[in-house]
Amino acid sequence: MIAYRHILAVVDTRSSTQDALHKALILVDKTHAKLTLLEVTPKNTLLSRLTHSSSSINPFVIHKKSIEQYRAQGIKIESKTRLNNSVSKAILEELEQEQYDLVILNYKHHHPLFHEFSFADEWRLLRQSDVAVMLVGANEWRENGHILTAIETDDASHQHLTFNQRLLDETEHIANLLSSDIHLVNCFLEQNISMAIKPPKVKHHRLNNQSSHWINLVDSAKSHQIESSHLHLEEGLPDHIIPNMAEKYGANIVILGAGEHHGLFSQFKGHTSEHIIDQLNCDIFAIKPASS
């Protein structure tokens, strides 16, 4: 389980809202973790001067009062600046220099066409970092809200079951910190049934498949006392089901597994996982296996 001893929040010099800073302060207030605020400044090139200097905002000045209030409560907060034209590369450099438990940064949604021609800076971080990453927006974390966690139950390997347990442990921890309840969602797809199978057997196969997923989902939730009404088994692709469920229950955060060999972020070809996040209107918490 994440100890939350040291959190890295990336400040956005082109935004006055500073969602990552705001939510990092909430977490350090509840966990008493040390907080490092990282400002990424583009290197001094003609392009960076044209695109950055005219609109840059000093977040440390704007939010100085809030930061000082938390410091007065005994919370350790320090500020750093890194020169880099890539936010993800700057974060990865910082992660090599210091030990962090969590990275929090603002997330900007991308048009579906973006994924066909480019690769978001945040995705490089998700795929290359060994540290949990939280992508946040302007939506406030509501008291007595909901945390939605997506898990897979069709892999019975020890590695995967251990990772599922890690996801559930982290979910319970963050839900307790934010006074939220937990919803679990599992997506399943019918297997490609051969035309040689007679039609009456197709329905029987579907029921067996669905029952197996449900039994595994219930079994996964046993140790965390999650109400059966908060367990959701849905037939369909994750990039359709997860955003719909998050919207239906007004989730504060969706928790996903990232980086596991058989996990959500590697199971599907192309940009399926990117599409999931770009369809979510809430914050995303991407958790890595402990052995990453």
Backbone as CSV, one residue per row, in Angstrom:
resi,resn,N_x,N_y,N_z,CA_x,CA_y,CA_z,C_x,C_y,C_z
1,MET,0.840,-1.192,0.000,0.000,0.000,0.000,0.880,1.248,0.000
2,ILE,0.464,2.277,-0.748,1.248,3.501,-0.838,1.305,4.177,0.530
3,ALA,2.514,4.500,0.969,2.697,5.087,2.297,2.424,6.588,2.311
4,TYR,2.483,7.247,1.141,2.285,8.692,1.049,3.215,9.445,1.992
5,ARG,4.504,9.205,1.811,5.509,9.950,2.569,5.962,11.194,1.812
6,HIS,5.960,11.094,0.468,6.471,12.204,-0.347,5.676,12.253,-1.648
7,ILE,4.980,13.352,-1.876,4.139,13.535,-3.062,4.740,14.617,-3.952
8,LEU,4.750,14.351,-5.252,5.225,15.325,-6.239,4.025,15.883,-6.992
9,ALA,3.819,17.198,-6.925,2.741,17.852,-7.665,3.352,18.757,-8.724
10,VAL,2.897,18.609,-9.942,3.430,19.390,-11.056,2.544,20.612,-11.259
11,VAL,3.125,21.792,-11.124,2.355,23.021,-11.295,2.317,23.386,-12.774
12,ASP,1.210,23.989,-13.168,0.989,24.344,-14.560,1.120,25.854,-14.703
13,THR,2.178,26.295,-15.340,2.443,27.733,-15.439,1.537,28.445,-16.444
14,ARG,0.687,27.686,-17.112,-0.251,28.308,-18.053,-1.689,28.241,-17.556
15,SER,-1.860,27.888,-16.275,-3.202,27.793,-15.713,-3.221,28.411,-14.320
16,SER,-4.253,29.176,-14.013,-4.364,29.787,-12.687,-5.116,28.896,-11.710
17,THR,-5.760,27.823,-12.198,-6.566,26.977,-11.317,-5.704,26.025,-10.492
18,GLN,-4.604,25.515,-11.070,-3.673,24.653,-10.344,-4.388,23.504,-9.633
19,ASP,-5.088,22.683,-10.415,-5.836,21.560,-9.842,-4.908,20.566,-9.148
20,ALA,-3.741,20.293,-9.742,-2.794,19.349,-9.133,-2.304,19.852,-7.784
21,LEU,-1.992,21.135,-7.712,-1.544,21.733,-6.455,-2.649,21.665,-5.410
22,HIS,-3.857,22.037,-5.803,-4.999,22.059,-4.886,-5.253,20.672,-4.283
23,LYS,-5.249,19.642,-5.135,-5.566,18.297,-4.649,-4.384,17.665,-3.916
24,ALA,-3.189,18.054,-4.295,-2.018,17.580,-3.547,-2.055,18.128,-2.122
25,LEU,-2.462,19.383,-1.955,-2.565,19.974,-0.619,-3.614,19.249,0.230
26,ILE,-4.710,18.824,-0.401,-5.728,18.056,0.326,-5.131,16.746,0.841
27,LEU,-4.372,16.064,-0.022,-3.808,14.769,0.362,-2.722,14.904,1.430
28,VAL,-1.857,15.903,1.296,-0.802,16.045,2.315,-1.388,16.478,3.655
29,ASP,-2.497,17.202,3.618,-3.169,17.585,4.851,-3.698,16.349,5.583
30,LYS,-4.154,15.355,4.819,-4.728,14.142,5.406,-3.670,13.094,5.736
31,THR,-2.545,13.118,5.027,-1.530,12.073,5.208,-0.273,12.577,5.913
32,HIS,-0.107,13.922,5.983,1.093,14.548,6.556,2.354,14.167,5.769
33,ALA,2.169,13.919,4.485,3.310,13.638,3.610,4.042,14.936,3.281
34,LYS,5.280,14.793,2.883,6.032,15.931,2.368,5.548,16.207,0.947
35,LEU,5.493,17.474,0.563,5.036,17.845,-0.773,6.124,18.619,-1.496
36,THR,6.451,18.177,-2.696,7.358,18.922,-3.575,6.560,19.434,-4.759
37,LEU,6.657,20.721,-5.004,5.983,21.354,-6.144,7.006,21.546,-7.253
38,LEU,6.717,20.972,-8.405,7.654,21.023,-9.523,7.114,21.908,-10.635
39,GLU,7.886,22.933,-10.967,7.565,23.787,-12.117,8.486,23.397,-13.264
40,VAL,7.891,23.071,-14.395,8.673,22.695,-15.577,8.713,23.892,-16.508
41,THR,9.908,24.403,-16.733,10.103,25.581,-17.576,10.772,25.172,-18.873
42,PRO,10.197,25.567,-20.014,10.833,25.224,-21.291,12.231,25.814,-21.400
43,LYS,13.085,25.084,-22.094,14.437,25.591,-22.313,14.385,26.853,-23.155
44,ASN,15.395,27.663,-23.051,15.408,28.973,-23.685,15.671,28.861,-25.182
45,THR,14.596,28.574,-25.911,14.676,28.545,-27.368,13.704,29.585,-27.923
46,LEU,13.835,29.894,-29.181,12.940,30.874,-29.791,11.498,30.421,-29.679
47,LEU,11.239,29.120,-29.947,9.872,28.601,-29.882,9.315,28.698,-28.469
48,SER,10.129,28.354,-27.461,9.636,28.391,-26.082,9.343,29.823,-25.646
49,ARG,10.160,30.780,-26.119,9.905,32.179,-25.764,8.597,32.659,-26.371
50,LEU,8.317,32.230,-27.590,7.103,32.665,-28.264,5.851,32.054,-27.644
51,THR,5.953,30.782,-27.172,4.765,30.067,-26.698,4.600,30.100,-25.190
52,HIS,5.657,30.455,-24.460,5.586,30.312,-23.010,5.597,31.640,-22.258
53,SER,6.541,32.504,-22.578,6.765,33.674,-21.721,5.575,34.617,-21.670
54,SER,4.850,34.760,-22.760,3.766,35.726,-22.785,2.579,35.300,-21.929
55,SER,2.445,34.013,-21.659,1.269,33.549,-20.937,1.605,32.824,-19.640
56,SER,2.889,32.787,-19.261,3.247,32.001,-18.086,2.756,32.666,-16.815
57,ILE,2.383,31.827,-15.857,1.854,32.275,-14.578,2.754,31.719,-13.487
58,ASN,3.071,32.545,-12.509,3.877,32.060,-11.392,2.937,31.494,-10.328
59,PRO,2.775,30.165,-10.276,1.817,29.566,-9.336,2.228,29.745,-7.889
60,PHE,3.532,29.882,-7.635,3.994,30.015,-6.264,3.590,31.364,-5.681
61,VAL,3.482,32.377,-6.543,3.046,33.692,-6.082,1.535,33.696,-5.855
62,ILE,0.789,33.163,-6.833,-0.673,33.175,-6.748,-1.177,32.380,-5.545
63,HIS,-0.528,31.245,-5.258,-1.004,30.350,-4.195,-0.123,30.408,-2.955
64,LYS,0.647,31.479,-2.847,1.581,31.603,-1.722,0.859,31.527,-0.373
65,LYS,-0.297,32.196,-0.247,-1.015,32.227,1.022,-1.450,30.823,1.446
66,SER,-2.017,30.063,0.495,-2.458,28.702,0.813,-1.280,27.828,1.212
67,ILE,-0.190,27.952,0.468,0.998,27.145,0.751,1.538,27.458,2.145
68,GLU,1.589,28.733,2.487,2.098,29.133,3.799,1.199,28.650,4.932
69,GLN,-0.108,28.594,4.678,-1.034,28.100,5.703,-0.743,26.633,6.022
70,TYR,-0.470,25.844,5.007,-0.161,24.432,5.234,1.207,24.281,5.900
71,ARG,2.144,25.113,5.515,3.459,25.073,6.161,3.338,25.404,7.649
72,ALA,2.448,26.333,7.975,2.248,26.715,9.374,1.684,25.559,10.191
73,GLN,1.033,24.606,9.511,0.486,23.430,10.188,1.543,22.323,10.349
74,GLY,2.760,22.606,9.909,3.836,21.630,10.053,4.073,20.758,8.844
75,ILE,3.376,21.033,7.731,3.551,20.244,6.514,4.750,20.774,5.728
76,LYS,5.640,19.865,5.359,6.837,20.254,4.626,6.510,20.418,3.142
77,ILE,6.742,21.620,2.627,6.483,21.911,1.214,7.713,22.605,0.638
78,GLU,8.231,22.047,-0.432,9.351,22.697,-1.119,9.037,22.864,-2.597
79,SER,9.746,23.770,-3.233,9.515,24.073,-4.641,10.775,23.802,-5.444
80,LYS,10.566,23.259,-6.642,11.676,22.999,-7.548,11.303,23.458,-8.949
81,THR,12.342,23.747,-9.731,12.143,24.095,-11.133,13.069,23.240,-11.984
82,ARG,12.553,22.712,-13.079,13.377,21.952,-14.026,13.205,22.537,-15.421
83,LEU,14.314,22.653,-16.128,14.288,23.118,-17.507,14.117,21.931,-18.432
84,ASN,13.006,21.898,-19.149,12.775,20.825,-20.111,11.582,21.207,-20.967
85,ASN,11.636,20.878,-22.231,10.507,21.156,-23.121,9.436,20.085,-23.044
86,SER,9.703,19.001,-22.316,8.743,17.924,-22.124,8.455,17.772,-20.636
87,VAL,7.187,17.913,-20.264,6.809,17.782,-18.854,7.097,16.371,-18.354
88,SER,6.758,15.360,-19.154,6.966,13.978,-18.709,8.445,13.667,-18.515
89,LYS,9.291,14.163,-19.400,10.729,13.914,-19.251,11.274,14.602,-18.006
90,ALA,10.774,15.806,-17.726,11.206,16.519,-16.527,10.789,15.759,-15.271
91,ILE,9.582,15.214,-15.279,9.100,14.442,-14.122,9.931,13.177,-13.949
92,LEU,10.203,12.476,-15.043,11.003,11.256,-14.970,12.409,11.549,-14.446
93,GLU,12.971,12.677,-14.849,14.285,13.088,-14.325,14.208,13.309,-12.816
94,GLU,13.133,13.959,-12.376,12.963,14.216,-10.944,12.775,12.910,-10.165
95,LEU,12.061,11.975,-10.734,11.832,10.693,-10.073,13.123,9.890,-9.932
96,GLU,14.064,10.136,-10.827,15.363,9.459,-10.723,16.210,10.050,-9.591
97,GLN,15.942,11.314,-9.252,16.756,12.006,-8.249,16.208,11.865,-6.827
98,GLU,14.882,11.763,-6.716,14.244,11.721,-5.394,13.264,10.559,-5.324
99,GLN,12.963,10.126,-4.104,11.998,9.051,-3.880,10.614,9.652,-3.658
100,TYR,9.677,9.328,-4.539,8.301,9.804,-4.415,7.346,8.616,-4.386
101,ASP,6.189,8.834,-3.759,5.164,7.792,-3.688,4.031,8.034,-4.678
102,LEU,3.874,9.272,-5.106,2.761,9.630,-5.976,3.103,10.889,-6.756
103,VAL,2.707,10.910,-8.032,2.843,12.102,-8.873,1.438,12.591,-9.218
104,ILE,1.189,13.883,-9.026,-0.107,14.470,-9.368,0.112,15.577,-10.388
105,LEU,-0.652,15.534,-11.477,-0.537,16.600,-12.476,-1.870,16.847,-13.141
106,ASN,-2.023,18.053,-13.673,-3.223,18.399,-14.424,-3.299,17.548,-15.684
107,TYR,-4.534,17.216,-16.080,-4.705,16.459,-17.317,-5.576,17.237,-18.284
108,LYS,-5.103,17.316,-19.509,-5.864,17.979,-20.562,-6.410,16.918,-21.502
109,HIS,-7.719,16.940,-21.722,-8.328,15.957,-22.603,-7.934,16.230,-24.055
110,HIS,-7.860,15.154,-24.818,-7.436,15.243,-26.214,-8.550,14.744,-27.133
111,HIS,-8.645,15.386,-28.278,-9.616,14.951,-29.285,-9.232,13.562,-29.773
112,PRO,-10.228,12.695,-30.083,-9.911,11.343,-30.562,-8.920,11.297,-31.724
113,LEU,-8.967,12.298,-32.595,-8.033,12.318,-33.724,-6.586,12.485,-33.275
114,PHE,-6.410,13.102,-32.093,-5.063,13.319,-31.565,-4.309,12.001,-31.446
115,HIS,-5.015,10.963,-30.988,-4.368,9.679,-30.746,-3.921,8.982,-32.019
116,GLU,-4.488,9.399,-33.133,-4.106,8.780,-34.402,-2.792,9.335,-34.936
117,PHE,-2.419,10.530,-34.487,-1.249,11.188,-35.065,-0.181,11.585,-34.055
118,SER,-0.509,11.492,-32.769,0.448,11.945,-31.769,0.343,11.106,-30.517
119,PHE,1.193,11.434,-29.533,1.258,10.683,-28.285,1.339,11.691,-27.142
120,ALA,0.323,11.691,-26.286,0.252,12.688,-25.222,1.441,12.564,-24.276
121,ASP,1.909,13.711,-23.815,3.055,13.741,-22.911,2.791,12.922,-21.653
122,GLU,1.544,12.979,-21.154,1.194,12.260,-19.935,1.334,10.750,-20.096
123,TRP,1.097,10.256,-21.322,1.144,8.804,-21.533,2.565,8.271,-21.465
124,ARG,3.512,9.090,-21.833,4.914,8.674,-21.677,5.216,8.469,-20.198
125,LEU,4.681,9.355,-19.376,4.882,9.244,-17.934,4.224,7.974,-17.394
126,LEU,2.995,7.703,-17.806,2.279,6.526,-17.327,2.993,5.236,-17.693
127,ARG,3.586,5.211,-18.858,4.213,3.972,-19.326,5.641,3.795,-18.825
128,GLN,6.319,4.893,-18.515,7.730,4.781,-18.147,7.991,4.950,-16.656
129,SER,7.054,5.530,-15.933,7.260,5.752,-14.501,6.904,4.500,-13.711
130,ASP,7.645,4.250,-12.637,7.319,3.165,-11.725,6.451,3.651,-10.562
131,VAL,6.148,4.939,-10.562,5.410,5.553,-9.453,3.952,5.757,-9.864
132,ALA,3.042,5.623,-8.905,1.624,5.867,-9.165,1.423,7.301,-9.649
133,VAL,0.478,7.477,-10.569,0.226,8.784,-11.175,-1.252,9.130,-11.028
134,MET,-1.533,10.357,-10.609,-2.903,10.840,-10.530,-3.070,12.003,-11.503
135,LEU,-3.998,11.844,-12.441,-4.311,12.888,-13.414,-5.591,13.574,-12.963
136,VAL,-5.526,14.885,-12.747,-6.657,15.566,-12.114,-7.171,16.727,-12.954
137,GLY,-8.439,17.041,-12.712,-9.086,18.170,-13.361,-9.707,19.082,-12.324
138,ALA,-10.644,19.918,-12.781,-11.200,20.963,-11.918,-12.309,20.467,-10.992
139,ASN,-12.862,19.278,-11.246,-13.954,18.781,-10.404,-13.486,18.584,-8.965
140,GLU,-14.271,19.092,-8.022,-13.930,18.951,-6.611,-14.196,17.517,-6.145
141,TRP,-13.425,17.064,-5.157,-13.694,15.773,-4.518,-14.816,15.978,-3.505
142,ARG,-15.958,15.428,-3.799,-17.132,15.611,-2.935,-17.046,14.705,-1.705
143,GLU,-17.453,15.236,-0.574,-17.564,14.422,0.644,-18.628,13.352,0.426
144,ASN,-18.392,12.174,0.992,-19.303,11.037,0.828,-19.535,10.718,-0.648
145,GLY,-18.461,10.867,-1.439,-18.541,10.587,-2.865,-18.217,9.136,-3.178
146,HIS,-17.851,8.893,-4.436,-17.647,7.526,-4.898,-16.283,7.372,-5.566
147,ILE,-15.642,6.252,-5.288,-14.427,5.841,-5.985,-14.781,4.629,-6.825
148,LEU,-14.494,4.665,-8.110,-14.767,3.542,-9.011,-13.451,2.903,-9.416
149,THR,-13.317,1.604,-9.145,-12.103,0.889,-9.490,-12.406,-0.203,-10.502
150,ALA,-11.628,-0.225,-11.573,-11.792,-1.243,-12.614,-10.784,-2.364,-12.370
151,ILE,-11.283,-3.594,-12.250,-10.393,-4.739,-12.088,-10.733,-5.810,-13.114
152,GLU,-9.767,-6.653,-13.400,-9.959,-7.798,-14.290,-9.949,-9.061,-13.445
153,THR,-10.850,-9.978,-13.752,-10.958,-11.189,-12.935,-10.739,-12.478,-13.726
154,ASP,-10.386,-12.357,-14.989,-10.266,-13.581,-15.795,-8.838,-14.109,-15.868
155,ASP,-7.925,-13.497,-15.126,-6.540,-13.970,-15.057,-6.310,-14.499,-13.646
156,ALA,-6.051,-15.805,-13.542,-5.905,-16.440,-12.233,-4.453,-16.582,-11.802
157,SER,-3.519,-15.956,-12.518,-2.115,-16.071,-12.151,-1.855,-15.384,-10.819
158,HIS,-0.854,-15.859,-10.115,-0.514,-15.270,-8.813,-0.150,-13.796,-8.960
159,GLN,0.578,-13.464,-10.015,0.992,-12.073,-10.246,-0.221,-11.159,-10.396
160,HIS,-1.193,-11.612,-11.176,-2.366,-10.766,-11.424,-3.246,-10.660,-10.177
161,LEU,-3.450,-11.775,-9.476,-4.267,-11.735,-8.263,-3.644,-10.830,-7.209
162,THR,-2.310,-10.855,-7.135,-1.602,-9.977,-6.200,-1.807,-8.516,-6.575
163,PHE,-1.770,-8.244,-7.886,-1.971,-6.868,-8.345,-3.408,-6.410,-8.092
164,ASN,-4.386,-7.302,-8.325,-5.774,-6.961,-8.013,-5.927,-6.597,-6.538
165,GLN,-5.254,-7.364,-5.670,-5.323,-7.072,-4.240,-4.703,-5.713,-3.947
166,ARG,-3.632,-5.393,-4.648,-2.998,-4.079,-4.476,-3.960,-2.958,-4.892
167,LEU,-4.644,-3.149,-6.009,-5.616,-2.146,-6.461,-6.700,-1.932,-5.406
168,LEU,-7.182,-3.033,-4.836,-8.246,-2.934,-3.844,-7.745,-2.294,-2.546
169,ASP,-6.528,-2.637,-2.142,-5.958,-2.023,-0.937,-5.801,-0.518,-1.118
170,GLU,-5.298,-0.120,-2.288,-5.112,1.311,-2.554,-6.462,2.024,-2.641
171,THR,-7.441,1.340,-3.222,-8.780,1.917,-3.323,-9.360,2.174,-1.946
172,GLU,-9.236,1.184,-1.067,-9.758,1.327,0.289,-9.051,2.472,1.024
173,HIS,-7.750,2.575,0.816,-6.969,3.628,1.483,-7.420,5.013,1.032
174,ILE,-7.484,5.232,-0.279,-7.857,6.554,-0.778,-9.313,6.869,-0.467
175,ALA,-10.171,5.842,-0.462,-11.582,6.051,-0.115,-11.717,6.492,1.336
176,ASN,-10.927,5.901,2.219,-10.956,6.312,3.629,-10.450,7.745,3.792
177,LEU,-9.392,8.088,3.059,-8.843,9.445,3.155,-9.851,10.493,2.703
178,LEU,-10.633,10.155,1.670,-11.551,11.128,1.077,-13.000,10.908,1.499
179,SER,-13.217,10.049,2.494,-14.574,9.768,2.996,-15.513,9.386,1.861
180,SER,-15.060,8.465,1.037,-15.829,8.023,-0.121,-16.146,6.544,-0.010
181,ASP,-17.175,6.085,-0.731,-17.426,4.655,-0.801,-16.806,4.087,-2.070
182,ILE,-16.852,2.769,-2.195,-16.148,2.078,-3.271,-17.132,1.348,-4.184
183,HIS,-16.925,1.502,-5.487,-17.625,0.710,-6.484,-16.579,-0.024,-7.319
184,LEU,-16.823,-1.299,-7.583,-15.935,-2.077,-8.443,-16.655,-2.393,-9.744
185,VAL,-15.928,-2.293,-10.846,-16.496,-2.653,-12.135,-15.572,-3.633,-12.848
186,ASN,-16.184,-4.659,-13.412,-15.458,-5.655,-14.200,-16.151,-5.784,-15.548
187,CYS,-15.388,-5.657,-16.617,-15.930,-5.791,-17.969,-15.565,-7.163,-18.529
188,PHE,-16.502,-7.757,-19.247,-16.190,-9.033,-19.888,-16.751,-9.044,-21.294
189,LEU,-16.116,-9.816,-22.134,-16.543,-9.992,-23.516,-16.803,-11.466,-23.772
190,GLU,-17.820,-11.738,-24.548,-18.067,-13.126,-24.931,-16.942,-13.597,-25.837
191,GLN,-16.516,-14.819,-25.626,-15.477,-15.377,-26.478,-16.023,-15.627,-27.869
192,ASN,-15.118,-15.697,-28.825,-15.505,-15.944,-30.205,-15.926,-17.399,-30.358
193,ILE,-17.218,-17.631,-30.348,-17.744,-18.991,-30.362,-17.791,-19.525,-31.788
194,SER,-17.279,-20.701,-31.997,-17.212,-21.302,-33.329,-18.612,-21.543,-33.882
195,MET,-18.731,-21.422,-35.181,-20.007,-21.684,-35.834,-20.402,-23.142,-35.709
196,ALA,-19.439,-23.992,-35.346,-19.726,-25.413,-35.215,-20.548,-25.711,-33.965
197,ILE,-20.575,-24.784,-33.042,-21.344,-24.998,-31.819,-22.822,-24.766,-32.122
198,LYS,-23.639,-25.633,-31.660,-25.071,-25.502,-31.924,-25.640,-24.328,-31.130
199,PRO,-26.634,-23.613,-31.673,-27.190,-22.432,-31.024,-27.594,-22.606,-29.567
200,PRO,-28.230,-23.746,-29.161,-28.614,-23.863,-27.758,-27.436,-23.777,-26.791
201,LYS,-26.248,-24.165,-27.249,-25.082,-24.149,-26.381,-24.499,-22.748,-26.218
202,VAL,-24.809,-21.861,-27.157,-24.267,-20.512,-27.107,-24.767,-19.784,-25.861
203,LYS,-26.075,-19.851,-25.605,-26.646,-19.199,-24.436,-26.077,-19.804,-23.155
204,HIS,-25.941,-21.127,-23.150,-25.386,-21.801,-21.979,-23.961,-21.333,-21.710
205,HIS,-23.181,-21.171,-22.798,-21.802,-20.702,-22.664,-21.763,-19.298,-22.089
206,ARG,-22.671,-18.436,-22.563,-22.694,-17.050,-22.094,-22.993,-16.987,-20.611
207,LEU,-23.974,-17.781,-20.158,-24.337,-17.779,-18.755,-23.190,-18.286,-17.884
208,ASN,-22.513,-19.331,-18.363,-21.367,-19.843,-17.615,-20.261,-18.803,-17.507
209,ASN,-19.996,-18.101,-18.623,-18.955,-17.077,-18.654,-19.297,-15.929,-17.716
210,GLN,-20.536,-15.471,-17.773,-20.982,-14.377,-16.923,-20.943,-14.779,-15.450
211,SER,-21.400,-15.989,-15.143,-21.400,-16.473,-13.763,-19.990,-16.568,-13.213
212,SER,-19.074,-17.031,-14.055,-17.680,-17.159,-13.630,-17.092,-15.795,-13.290
213,HIS,-17.362,-14.799,-14.125,-16.864,-13.443,-13.860,-17.481,-12.887,-12.572
214,TRP,-18.763,-13.136,-12.376,-19.429,-12.609,-11.192,-18.864,-13.245,-9.915
215,ILE,-18.669,-14.556,-9.938,-18.106,-15.255,-8.780,-16.718,-14.702,-8.451
216,ASN,-15.902,-14.483,-9.485,-14.559,-13.941,-9.278,-14.597,-12.512,-8.741
217,LEU,-15.558,-11.729,-9.221,-15.686,-10.348,-8.753,-16.094,-10.319,-7.279
218,VAL,-17.064,-11.126,-6.917,-17.512,-11.200,-5.520,-16.371,-11.682,-4.632
219,ASP,-15.639,-12.676,-5.100,-14.530,-13.221,-4.326,-13.440,-12.163,-4.122
220,SER,-13.183,-11.352,-5.152,-12.163,-10.301,-5.049,-12.526,-9.256,-4.006
221,ALA,-13.829,-9.005,-3.855,-14.283,-7.931,-2.968,-14.482,-8.384,-1.524
222,LYS,-14.418,-9.685,-1.262,-14.756,-10.219,0.060,-13.968,-9.574,1.188
223,SER,-12.665,-9.464,1.000,-11.819,-8.984,2.091,-11.973,-7.490,2.364
224,HIS,-12.744,-6.798,1.534,-12.897,-5.347,1.704,-14.330,-4.940,2.049
225,GLN,-15.165,-5.895,2.348,-16.543,-5.636,2.795,-17.276,-4.642,1.890
226,ILE,-17.162,-4.844,0.589,-17.851,-3.970,-0.363,-19.252,-4.521,-0.614
227,GLU,-20.250,-3.664,-0.499,-21.632,-4.090,-0.688,-21.830,-4.685,-2.076
228,SER,-22.672,-5.716,-2.143,-22.913,-6.372,-3.438,-23.537,-5.406,-4.442
229,SER,-24.287,-4.410,-3.936,-24.896,-3.425,-4.840,-23.858,-2.495,-5.455
230,HIS,-22.618,-2.527,-4.916,-21.539,-1.706,-5.443,-20.589,-2.513,-6.332
231,LEU,-20.982,-3.743,-6.656,-20.210,-4.574,-7.581,-20.933,-4.581,-8.917
232,HIS,-20.210,-4.255,-9.978,-20.843,-4.088,-11.279,-20.139,-4.940,-12.329
233,LEU,-20.859,-5.891,-12.877,-20.350,-6.732,-13.951,-21.051,-6.312,-15.233
234,GLU,-20.274,-5.835,-16.197,-20.864,-5.295,-17.416,-20.251,-5.960,-18.643
235,GLU,-21.102,-6.308,-19.573,-20.619,-6.887,-20.828,-20.302,-5.773,-21.815
236,GLY,-19.078,-5.747,-22.299,-18.679,-4.723,-23.257,-17.223,-4.355,-23.094
237,LEU,-16.782,-3.433,-23.921,-15.390,-2.987,-23.892,-15.171,-1.965,-22.785
238,PRO,-14.006,-1.999,-22.134,-13.728,-1.047,-21.052,-13.843,0.412,-21.478
239,ASP,-13.451,0.725,-22.728,-13.495,2.134,-23.150,-14.921,2.646,-23.296
240,HIS,-15.915,1.755,-23.286,-17.318,2.178,-23.265,-17.885,2.091,-21.848
241,ILE,-17.604,0.975,-21.191,-18.226,0.694,-19.901,-17.715,1.620,-18.798
242,ILE,-16.398,1.764,-18.670,-15.830,2.504,-17.538,-16.264,3.971,-17.531
243,PRO,-16.173,4.707,-18.653,-16.659,6.099,-18.624,-18.151,6.194,-18.312
244,ASN,-18.953,5.246,-18.836,-20.393,5.269,-18.556,-20.681,5.051,-17.078
245,MET,-19.953,4.111,-16.460,-20.153,3.839,-15.044,-19.686,5.024,-14.192
246,ALA,-18.582,5.632,-14.570,-18.081,6.799,-13.835,-19.087,7.941,-13.888
247,GLU,-19.705,8.133,-15.041,-20.705,9.185,-15.209,-21.971,8.854,-14.422
248,LYS,-22.395,7.595,-14.472,-23.623,7.161,-13.798,-23.552,7.390,-12.294
249,TYR,-22.392,7.094,-11.708,-22.260,7.194,-10.256,-21.558,8.471,-9.801
250,GLY,-21.222,9.330,-10.746,-20.582,10.591,-10.391,-19.300,10.382,-9.610
251,ALA,-18.439,9.508,-10.116,-17.216,9.142,-9.399,-16.298,10.339,-9.199
252,ASN,-15.730,10.439,-7.990,-14.680,11.429,-7.747,-13.406,11.033,-8.471
253,ILE,-13.076,9.736,-8.393,-11.843,9.207,-8.971,-12.130,7.841,-9.576
254,VAL,-11.538,7.573,-10.722,-11.515,6.215,-11.288,-10.108,5.675,-11.102
255,ILE,-10.003,4.485,-10.523,-8.706,3.857,-10.281,-8.494,2.741,-11.288
256,LEU,-7.358,2.778,-11.957,-7.009,1.799,-12.990,-5.631,1.222,-12.709
257,GLY,-5.428,-0.003,-13.128,-4.104,-0.600,-13.061,-3.305,-0.218,-14.290
258,ALA,-2.060,0.158,-14.096,-1.204,0.571,-15.218,0.121,-0.161,-15.149
259,GLY,0.575,-0.659,-16.303,1.923,-1.201,-16.373,2.040,-2.685,-16.137
260,GLU,0.934,-3.362,-15.754,1.022,-4.796,-15.549,1.074,-5.481,-16.902
261,HIS,1.781,-6.604,-16.973,1.963,-7.293,-18.256,0.623,-7.655,-18.895
262,HIS,-0.352,-8.068,-18.062,-1.661,-8.440,-18.589,-2.727,-7.421,-18.206
263,GLY,-2.311,-6.214,-17.831,-3.252,-5.254,-17.293,-4.000,-4.461,-18.337
264,LEU,-4.865,-3.608,-17.843,-5.730,-2.811,-18.702,-4.946,-1.988,-19.702
265,PHE,-3.783,-1.472,-19.293,-3.034,-0.563,-20.152,-2.216,-1.305,-21.209
266,SER,-2.138,-2.635,-21.114,-1.366,-3.365,-22.121,-2.202,-4.427,-22.823
267,GLN,-3.406,-4.674,-22.312,-4.215,-5.746,-22.864,-4.749,-5.405,-24.245
268,PHE,-5.085,-4.150,-24.449,-5.738,-3.758,-25.690,-4.764,-3.063,-26.630
269,LYS,-4.872,-3.398,-27.889,-3.987,-2.805,-28.886,-4.442,-1.391,-29.209
270,GLY,-3.539,-0.624,-29.805,-3.884,0.732,-30.205,-3.977,1.663,-29.016
271,HIS,-4.999,2.534,-29.052,-5.090,3.594,-28.050,-6.336,3.430,-27.181
272,THR,-6.784,2.205,-26.937,-8.008,1.987,-26.167,-7.933,2.623,-24.801
273,SER,-6.846,2.400,-24.073,-6.756,2.944,-22.718,-6.713,4.463,-22.720
274,GLU,-6.062,5.052,-23.728,-6.050,6.509,-23.841,-7.470,7.046,-24.044
275,HIS,-8.258,6.317,-24.848,-9.628,6.740,-25.086,-10.451,6.676,-23.808
276,ILE,-10.187,5.686,-22.952,-10.903,5.595,-21.683,-10.692,6.873,-20.889
277,ILE,-9.446,7.265,-20.709,-9.143,8.428,-19.879,-9.676,9.704,-20.506
278,ASP,-9.605,9.816,-21.821,-10.086,11.031,-22.462,-11.608,11.143,-22.431
279,GLN,-12.294,10.048,-22.102,-13.756,10.099,-21.977,-14.207,10.322,-20.539
280,LEU,-13.273,10.258,-19.595,-13.630,10.422,-18.195,-13.682,11.898,-17.810
281,ASN,-14.723,12.270,-17.071,-14.866,13.644,-16.610,-14.495,13.777,-15.135
282,CYS,-13.776,12.774,-14.634,-13.345,12.811,-13.235,-11.839,12.550,-13.197
283,ASP,-11.271,12.524,-12.011,-9.844,12.291,-11.876,-9.521,10.812,-12.065
284,ILE,-8.280,10.545,-12.469,-7.834,9.181,-12.739,-6.611,8.886,-11.859
285,PHE,-6.632,7.728,-11.234,-5.526,7.295,-10.391,-4.973,6.016,-11.006
286,ALA,-3.791,6.097,-11.631,-3.168,4.961,-12.288,-2.129,4.350,-11.358
287,ILE,-2.360,3.101,-10.949,-1.499,2.440,-9.960,-0.645,1.384,-10.641
288,LYS,0.630,1.344,-10.257,1.586,0.412,-10.834,1.754,-0.815,-9.936
289,PRO,2.080,-1.974,-10.541,2.401,-3.138,-9.719,3.625,-2.846,-8.852
290,ALA,3.672,-3.440,-7.684,4.790,-3.183,-6.761,6.111,-3.604,-7.343
291,SER,6.098,-4.558,-8.275,7.350,-5.080,-8.845,7.791,-4.345,-10.080
292,SER,7.095,-3.231,-10.460,7.469,-2.486,-11.674,8.889,-1.984,-11.583
